Amino acid sequence: MNKGEETEWLYEIKPKGKLIDLNFKEIWRYRDLLVLFVKRDIVTVYKQTVLGPLYYLLQPLFTAITMTFVINGLANVETGTVPSFLFNLSGITLWTYFKECLNSTSRTFRTNAGLFGKVYFPRFISPASQVISGLFKYSIQLFIFFVFYMYFVMSEGASISIGYTIYLFPLVIISTSFIALGTGMIFSSMTTKYRDISILINFGIGLLMYLSAVIYPLTLVKKKFPDYYWLVEYNPIAQLIEGYRYMLLNTGNPNVEGLLYSFGFSVVMLLIGLAVFNKTEKTFIDTV
């Protein structure tokens, strides 16, 4: 090789110079690794367990049954012409997807510290795989929802139908994914230095559920607690769940403006999450 001849490298690894750096070309190059991570997240979570994948079904079902008994039975929260169980199950399916995505992505640096310290690959693949694998679990739960949906329509004669905003269904899933991913990456970056943040995350998610209209309609809060309605009104997850429930059950508010607000919020959260994530990945191995 001549001294003047420049060597052509197949890959070049260099520090990120941008605050928000999402190299789609590089992520596509490592797509096989992304698929491998998704398979790992789906298979290993319930490997060597008693019920296995049945947990995907039992968790939302038992939660919906409990909420129906406590919230609608004892607290007498009305859901109109929609069966209370179906009303609760619809909100729980979307909430469960959000909660699990947020929990898993918020542990990215801690759970993958050994892997990140040994081999290079786009770090964004790890939290992204959590969100994608969560879609698999969500699709199973959504299928169970429609099984009960058909039962209540055909056997009970329930007055429910698909809302006209169903065409915005992908927007709801994308917005939910972006909020969970962006927020999760921010929390993951924080937990590299402050371990107790993970405890606060679990506590905060539990409280957030009661501010997200999972088990009650937004109109109920506006009617009974008008002074505190803004807490729910400006919660993007509550807006998503309200619009989502209208799509599936034709109840409540179509909430198109709320969905657009939530989508805008999700994009902002994703960009902030990427900026914090990219900054942290340069030095996290020294502090984790």
Secondary structure, 3 states (H helix, E strand, C coil): CCCCCCCCCCCCCCCCCCCCCCCHHHHHHCHHHHHHHHHHHHHHCCCCCCCHHHHHHHHHHHHHHHHHHHHHHHCCCCCCCCCHHHHHHHHHHHHHHHHHHHHHHCCHHHHCHHHHCCCCCCCCHHHHHHHHHHHHHHHHHHHHHHHHHHHHHHCCCCCCCCCHHHHHHHHHHHHHHHHHHHHHHHHHHHHCCCCCHHHHHHHHHHHHHCCCCCCCCHHHHHHHCHHHHHHHHCCHHHHHHHHHHHHHHCCCCCCHHHHHHHHHHHHHHHHHHHHHHHHHHCCHHHCC
